[in-house]
Amino acid sequence: MDNTPCITISGLTVSYGSFVLMHDVDATINRGDVFIIMGGSGCGKSTLLRVLIGLKEPSAGSVHYGDLDFWGATPARRQAAMRRAGVLFQSGALWSSMTLAENVGLPLQLHTSLSAADIREQASLKLAMAGLAGFEDYYPSEISGGMRKRAGLARALALDPDIIFLDEPSAGLDPLSARLLDDLILELRETLDKTFVIVTHELASIFAIGSNSVFLDAGSRTALAHGNPGALLEAPDTNPLVRRFLLRGAAE
C-alpha cells in the first residue's frame, strides 16, 4: 500500500425519499487497501457500495476518484471511471446459459475490439488467476458455490480494473471456501497491485484481510469508526458499538 487516496468520500448523505439512510459519512480508500465496509443489518453497507459504483446517487456530499468528482461529473465520465473498476455481486451474477469462459469474456466482448480467440485466451487467464484453470467450458450449475464466486471474481478482473468491489463475497460459503476466497483476494492484491472494497459482516474475513475500514451504524445513521479493524479492536477509545460488533459477544 502506498497511502495514495484512490477514493475519497466526504460528507456523504444517502436518502430514500424523506428517509435518511446515512449522513455525513467520510472515508478514504487508499491504493492497495482491502477496504471493509462493515456494520450491522440495515446500516447501509450495500447502499454505500451502490453509491461508489454509480448505481445510487447521494443526496449530499461527494465521492472523488482521484481528482474526479464522480457524481458531479457527466454520465460519460462516470462510465469511463467505472471502466477501471470490477464488481462481484453477492450472488455471483453469472449467466446460467453461458460457460465460465463465456461469462468472463463477456465484458471483453462488449468493451474491447479483441478477437474471439484473444477473448478466450484472456478469459482462460483470468479463470486461472481465480484458481479455475481447466474449467472454461463448465456451466455455473456444474460447479460449487465457492467456485461460482471465484468465477464471478474472474469476470470482475476481465478488464484489468484498478479497483474491485465485492458485495458479501463469502455469503453462503462454508468456512473453508470462505477462507480460500479470502486467501485469493490477498494474493490478487499483492500480485496485481489491486485495491479491494468489500462489504462484509464476516468477522473472520474482516480480521484476515481488512487493512482499512469504515463502520456504519444503523442507529445514528452515520460512520462511527475508520481504520484497520484489528487496530480498532485494540484501541482504548474505539466506540463501544464498534467494539461490540467486532467482539460479537466475546468477553471484552
KEDREN-665434 format. One record per residue: residue in one letter; x, y, z of N, C-alpha, C in turn. Coordinates in pm, whole numbers, padded with zeros to 5 digits, always signed. Each point is the difference from the previous one (the first is absolute). Last residue first. Layout:
N
AXYZXYZXYZ ...
//
This chain:
252
E-01513-00883+02680+00075+00120-00035+00113+00022+00097 A-00268-00457-00188+00032+00080+00118+00086+00118-00039 A-00332-00186-00370+00114-00052+00075+00027+00090+00120 G-00340+00091-00336-00039-00074+00120+00115-00062+00076 R+00076+00245-00417-00117-00088-00017-00026-00086+00123 L+00361+00339-00149+00015-00110+00096-00113-00102-00013 L+00011+00393-00267+00122-00074-00031+00023-00116+00097 F-00371+00295+00062-00013-00066-00130+00121-00089-00029 R+00011+00269+00382-00096-00110+00018-00018-00077-00130 R+00265+00390-00008+00068-00108+00073-00092-00121+00016 V-00183+00386-00185+00094-00060-00094+00071-00118+00067 L-00282+00257+00265-00081-00073-00098+00090-00071-00102 P+00201+00287+00328-00046-00129+00054-00085-00081-00098 N+00390+00346-00157-00140+00007+00040-00048-00137+00050 T+00518+00125+00038-00094-00045-00102-00143+00003+00055 D+00437+00104+00225-00104+00102-00021-00100-00040-00110 P+00393-00266+00134-00083+00020+00120-00116+00097-00022 A+00237-00346-00366+00006+00140+00044-00092+00024+00119 E+00037-00422-00252+00099+00020+00106-00002+00140+00059 L-00282-00133-00367-00033-00086+00112+00092+00026+00118 L+00082+00223-00406-00122+00051+00064-00036-00083+00122 A+00356-00143-00271+00038+00115+00081-00120+00060+00070 G-00074-00351-00302+00072-00049+00116+00041+00112+00093 P-00209+00114-00415-00092-00065+00096+00070-00052+00126 N+00156+00433-00285+00027-00142-00002-00087-00071+00104 G-00207+00461-00148+00135-00048+00025+00013-00151-00008 H-00416+00367+00151+00077-00024-00122+00134-00061+00042 A-00544+00112+00215+00142-00032+00011+00060-00020-00138 L-00463+00124+00079+00051+00015+00137+00149-00027+00012 A-00395+00173-00387+00118-00083+00023+00055+00028+00140 T-00534+00047-00112+00125+00061-00047+00115-00097+00026 R-00473-00025+00165-00004+00018-00145+00122+00076-00052 S-00149-00170+00453+00035+00140-00022+00002+00038-00148 G-00122-00448+00103-00066+00085+00098+00024+00148-00023 A+00210-00353-00259-00139+00021-00038-00071+00096+00095 D+00534-00021-00142-00090-00031+00111-00143+00035-00037 L+00524-00123-00234-00126+00072-00010-00094-00048+00110 F+00560+00006-00104-00109-00067+00072-00123+00089-00007 V+00479-00084-00306-00094+00096+00056-00111-00080+00066 S+00557-00107-00149-00143-00025+00009-00077+00126+00036 N+00511-00294-00134-00063+00128+00028-00150-00025+00001 S+00282-00360-00069+00108+00091+00037-00053+00137+00040 G-00193-00548-00040-00025+00145+00002+00122+00080+00043 I-00048-00499-00026+00043+00071-00122-00014+00151+00007 A-00095-00319+00371+00101-00069-00081+00052+00087-00113 F-00357+00139+00300+00131+00002+00065+00109-00062-00086 I-00445+00010-00168+00035+00136+00039+00140+00006+00059 S-00195-00422-00102+00051+00072-00116+00046+00141+00037 A-00201-00257+00336+00123-00068-00042+00063+00073-00118 L-00425+00146+00160+00114+00043+00081+00130-00065-00044 E-00443+00128-00290+00069-00119+00047+00128+00038+00075 H-00324+00276-00247-00021-00001+00144+00073-00119+00063 T+00054+00327-00482-00009-00129+00068-00032+00022+00148 V+00140+00250-00511-00108-00001+00099-00004-00137+00064 I+00422+00257-00264-00080-00119+00029-00106+00029+00105 V+00407+00182-00371-00100+00059+00090-00106-00108+00022 F+00548+00026-00195-00127-00068+00019-00087+00079+00098 T+00452+00058-00361-00068+00051+00118-00136-00070+00008 K+00497-00161-00243-00139+00043-00009-00047+00058+00133 D+00432-00220-00204-00006+00136+00051-00141+00059-00015 L+00173-00459-00101-00050+00088-00105-00010+00146+00043 T+00160-00356+00294+00064-00028-00130-00042+00098-00108 E-00178+00030+00455+00146+00007+00001+00059-00012-00140 R-00470-00038+00063+00042+00134+00044+00153+00014-00010 L-00189-00420-00082-00021+00091-00112+00041+00142+00037 E+00018-00325+00340+00098-00032-00104-00012+00095-00119 L-00319+00030+00348+00131+00050+00044+00107-00025-00106 I-00426-00178-00081-00006+00146-00003+00135+00060+00040 L-00053-00466+00038+00009+00041-00141-00001+00153-00011 D-00071-00194+00422+00140-00018-00040+00020+00046-00145 D-00440-00005+00164+00079+00105+00066+00146-00007-00043 L-00278-00345-00141-00030+00123-00074+00075+00118+00060 L+00032-00411+00219+00070-00008-00127-00024+00125-00085 R-00239-00047+00402+00141+00027+00027+00082-00003-00128 A-00455-00114-00025+00013+00142+00030+00146+00037+00025 S-00109-00453-00062-00012+00073-00126+00017+00149+00021 L-00008-00269+00386+00120-00028-00079-00003+00077-00132 P-00383+00028+00293+00120+00069+00050+00126-00023-00082 D-00465-00027-00259+00047-00066+00121+00130+00065+00044 L-00371+00285-00278+00112-00093-00014+00032-00067+00133 G-00336+00354-00092-00042-00131-00046+00112-00102-00013 A+00151+00498+00003-00137-00039+00035-00034-00136-00060 S+00414+00277-00042+00000-00129+00071-00140-00049+00033 P+00092+00427-00225+00054-00110-00082-00006-00136+00068 E-00215+00491+00046-00016-00124+00078+00054-00121-00076 D+00065+00381-00288-00114+00010+00091-00023-00137+00065 L+00426+00289-00260-00061-00130+00028-00109+00018+00105 F+00354+00281-00380-00103+00010+00103-00066-00137+00018 I+00493+00209-00205-00102-00105-00008-00093+00014+00119 I+00387+00310-00309-00076-00018+00124-00104-00110-00023 D+00293+00111-00350+00086+00042+00111-00066-00031+00135 P-00086-00292-00469-00034+00122+00074+00103+00033+00107 D-00061-00326-00423+00119+00044+00076-00026+00128+00078 L-00331-00270-00242+00050+00121-00066+00122+00059+00071 A-00211-00405+00168+00013-00015-00146+00064+00120-00068 L-00126-00122+00479+00138+00032-00039+00017+00013-00151 A-00412-00131+00203+00028+00135+00050+00139+00047-00041 R-00125-00446-00092-00067+00094-00090+00023+00145+00043 A+00167-00335+00279+00074-00001-00126-00063+00096-00101 L-00227-00073+00401+00118+00085+00022+00085+00006-00126 G-00366-00287-00002-00047+00139+00001+00115+00097+00021 A+00094-00454+00034-00027+00034-00140-00051+00143-00012 R+00063-00171+00428+00130+00020-00063-00017+00038-00148 K-00384-00117+00243+00051+00129+00048+00136+00031-00065 R-00185-00418-00088-00076+00105-00069+00045+00138+00045 M+00182-00372+00216+00057+00014-00134-00077+00106-00080 G-00161-00114+00426+00129+00068+00012+00065+00023-00135 G-00399-00252+00017-00023+00141+00030+00128+00079+00012 S+00024-00435-00310-00045+00030+00136-00022+00150+00019 I-00067-00244-00489+00108+00024+00095-00058+00040+00135 E-00254-00075-00408+00084-00119+00010+00112+00015+00102 S-00322+00342-00145-00073-00104+00074+00085-00124+00026 P+00167+00372-00267-00011+00032+00143-00069-00109+00082 Y+00253-00160-00438-00108+00095+00024-00012+00027+00150 Y+00452-00150-00309-00103-00039+00095-00107+00109+00007 D+00419+00011-00256-00121-00045-00070-00106-00057+00093 E+00435+00173+00158-00054+00098-00094-00136-00042-00058 F+00334-00188+00342-00146+00002+00016-00069+00093-00099 G+00485-00071+00062-00060-00125-00046-00151-00005+00011 A+00252+00329+00321+00059-00048-00125-00060-00135-00035 L-00087+00324+00381-00097-00079-00076+00056-00041-00136 G+00166+00314+00367+00010-00140+00041-00094-00093-00074 A+00086+00482-00070-00099-00027+00105+00000-00146+00044 M+00282+00149-00351+00033+00087+00114-00092-00028+00119 A-00097-00212-00406+00117-00061+00064+00043+00082+00121 L-00341+00173-00267-00049-00116+00076+00115-00071+00071 K+00109+00351-00286-00066+00052+00120-00058-00114+00084 L+00203-00111-00413+00099+00056+00091-00065+00047+00130 S-00277-00149-00350+00071-00112+00060+00103+00048+00101 A-00224+00323-00252-00092-00063+00094+00066-00117+00071 Q+00237+00212-00345-00006+00085+00119-00093-00059+00105 E+00027-00221-00415+00129-00008+00070-00001+00081+00128 R-00374+00024-00284+00008-00132+00063+00130-00013+00080 I-00050+00383-00258-00093+00005+00113+00005-00133+00076 D+00241+00027-00399+00067+00077+00106-00089+00010+00124 A-00180-00207-00382+00110-00082+00052+00070+00071+00115 A-00338+00229-00235-00058-00107+00081+00109-00086+00063 S+00142+00498-00110-00057-00111-00076-00055-00105+00095 L+00025+00529+00135+00080-00121-00007-00072-00106-00084 S-00110+00474+00140-00005-00048-00139+00082-00127-00018 T-00288+00206+00453+00128+00003-00073-00022-00048-00143 H-00352+00020+00340+00075+00125+00018+00136+00005-00070 L-00334-00376+00004-00080+00122-00003+00084+00127-00008 Q+00198-00437+00038-00077+00003-00124-00075+00133-00015 L+00227-00086+00398+00097+00024-00107-00070+00009-00135 P-00256-00115+00382+00043+00140+00004+00099+00036-00110 L-00137-00463+00025-00105+00093-00041+00040+00147+00011 G+00254-00413+00132+00032+00071-00123-00102+00105-00040 V-00058-00289+00379+00116+00087+00025+00032+00083-00124 N-00347-00316-00041-00035+00099+00102+00113+00100+00021 E+00079-00369-00279-00088+00097-00066-00043+00108+00097 A+00256-00355+00166+00081+00081-00092-00085+00105-00069 L-00220-00312+00275+00081+00093+00080+00084+00090-00090 T-00440-00172-00226+00109-00065+00070+00077+00103+00081 M-00526+00066-00106+00132+00022-00057+00104-00077+00080 S-00473+00042+00110+00004-00060-00134+00136+00012-00068 S-00109+00192+00433-00007-00146+00011+00012-00069-00135 W+00214+00472+00184-00105-00043-00091+00000-00152-00006 L+00164+00287+00439+00045-00064-00123-00120-00036-00087 A+00059+00227+00462-00064+00058-00118+00056-00055-00131 G+00098-00017+00509+00091-00039-00107-00047+00050-00135 S-00204+00095+00434-00043-00126-00059+00101-00058-00099 Q+00075+00428+00217-00014-00105+00100-00033-00136-00060 F+00272+00342-00307-00123+00010+00078-00017-00124+00087 L+00431+00257-00227-00051-00134+00028-00122+00016+00089 V+00304+00341-00355-00098-00022+00107-00035-00148+00008 G+00402+00393-00194-00070-00127-00018-00090-00023+00119 A+00261+00452-00266-00046-00073+00119-00065-00130-00041 R+00153+00357-00291+00119-00035+00077-00035-00075+00127 R-00330+00175-00292+00075-00094-00083+00127-00047+00072 M-00279+00342+00178-00040-00135+00037+00065-00107-00089 A+00064+00462-00090+00065-00033+00127-00031-00144+00040 A-00216+00173-00377+00142-00021-00028+00076-00038+00127 Q-00449+00122+00040+00010-00131-00066+00146-00032-00031 R-00096+00423+00171-00020-00103+00104+00016-00139-00060 R+00014+00359-00296+00124-00006+00079-00014-00100+00115 A-00377+00077-00270+00105-00060-00082+00130-00013+00078 P-00376+00225+00195-00016-00146-00005+00110-00070-00080 T+00138+00464+00219-00100-00043-00097-00017-00152+00006 A+00165+00242+00449+00046-00015-00138-00117-00039-00090 G-00009+00042+00482-00009+00131-00063+00039-00003-00147 W+00028-00380+00287-00141+00031-00020-00022+00140-00056 F+00454-00145+00075-00072-00107-00069-00145+00038-00029 D+00454+00274+00031-00122+00008+00081-00102-00092-00067 L+00548-00030-00048-00131+00004-00064-00112+00005+00104 D+00489-00048+00071-00046+00139-00012-00140+00011-00059 G+00104-00452+00210+00112+00089-00027-00050+00144-00001 Y-00382-00212+00035+00095-00100-00049+00123+00077-00044 H-00419+00143+00351+00104+00032-00097+00082-00124-00032 V-00503+00168+00219+00090-00114-00017+00100+00039-00107 S-00365+00292+00355+00071-00030-00124+00079-00130+00010 G-00467+00301+00228+00136-00047+00015+00061-00038-00134 A-00532-00046+00075+00096+00107+00028+00137-00063+00017 S-00361-00263-00147-00078+00123+00018+00091+00120+00024 P+00142-00450-00298-00016+00051+00136-00083+00127+00003 E-00033-00419-00361+00052+00135+00017-00021+00048+00143 K+00066-00501-00230-00088+00076+00089+00062+00137+00023 L+00213-00319-00285-00137-00050-00009-00098+00075+00088 G+00512+00024-00066-00083+00077-00092-00144-00044-00014 I+00381-00151+00293+00009-00055-00136-00100+00065-00095 L+00036+00129+00465+00138+00001-00050+00011-00052-00142 V-00417-00009+00235+00040+00139-00026+00137+00003-00066 R-00154-00414+00147-00074+00043-00120+00032+00145-00035 L+00173-00176+00402+00067-00060-00116-00067+00045-00130 L-00206+00126+00395+00124+00076-00019+00077-00055-00118 T-00376-00239+00126-00038+00127-00063+00123+00086-00022 S+00046-00404+00235-00013-00023-00144-00042+00127-00074 K+00035+00032+00472+00128-00044-00058-00010-00015-00152 G-00326+00157+00369+00025+00060-00131+00129-00042-00067 C-00248-00136+00427+00079+00123+00016+00034+00066-00134 G-00247-00431+00121-00076+00122-00022+00077+00129+00009 S+00202-00422+00247-00105-00006-00101-00072+00134-00010 G+00494+00036+00190-00112-00090+00020-00102+00007-00112 G+00526+00104-00092-00105+00052+00088-00113-00100+00008 M+00457+00151-00350-00057-00092+00098-00104+00071+00086 I+00363+00005-00447-00120+00074+00041-00076-00094+00092 I+00543+00005-00150-00121-00069+00044-00109+00100+00034 F+00478-00044-00315-00082+00091+00079-00134-00067+00030 V+00517-00088-00156-00117-00086+00004-00093+00070+00098 D+00397+00261-00288-00080-00041+00115-00084-00124-00031 G+00286+00253-00312+00052-00121+00061-00075-00045+00124 R-00042+00504-00123+00044-00099-00097+00063-00119+00072 N-00360+00276+00276+00132+00019-00060+00033-00110-00099 I-00450+00256+00225+00046-00131-00045+00132+00022-00074 T-00321+00285+00376+00104+00004-00103+00047-00141-00028 A-00460+00285+00230+00091-00114-00004+00101+00022-00112 D-00485+00213+00276+00132+00029-00058+00082-00129+00002 V-00551+00181+00062+00098-00110+00000+00127+00045-00072 D-00461+00216+00116+00132+00049+00040+00105-00110+00013 H-00473-00206-00018+00033+00141-00020+00142+00028+00047 M-00410-00413-00149+00129+00035+00062+00029+00146-00030 L-00431-00175-00087+00063-00126+00037+00134+00023+00069 V-00469+00293-00058+00145+00013-00010+00065-00129+00051 F-00508+00135-00210+00075-00080+00097+00150+00012-00027 S-00357+00193-00270+00025+00081+00120+00083-00076+00104 G+00051-00183-00473-00109+00090+00029+00035+00086+00120 Y+00340-00291-00010-00106-00059-00081-00127+00080+00031 S+00566+00116+00053-00139-00003+00043-00084-00081-00097 V+00540+00148+00178-00077-00081-00094-00142-00014+00055 T+00498+00304+00055-00134-00026+00051-00078-00074-00108 L+00550+00153+00129-00097-00070-00084-00132-00022+00076 G+00464+00238+00063-00131+00051+00038-00115-00068-00070 S+00438-00145-00205-00006+00117+00088-00145+00042+00023 I+00380-00398-00209-00142+00021+00028-00010+00113+00103 T+00380-00210-00374-00022+00083+00118-00149+00031+00013 I+00379-00355-00267-00139+00043+00015-00011+00080+00130 C+00423-00120-00132-00060-00024-00132-00149+00030+00002 P+00480+00145+00297-00146-00018-00006-00046-00028-00142 T+00475-00137+00217-00053+00098-00094-00151-00019-00009 N+00325-00272+00257-00076+00105+00068-00041+00115-00092 D+00223-00441-00094+00081+00121-00004-00071+00121+00061 M+00026-00587+00020-00083+00119+00000+00087+00125+00000 
//
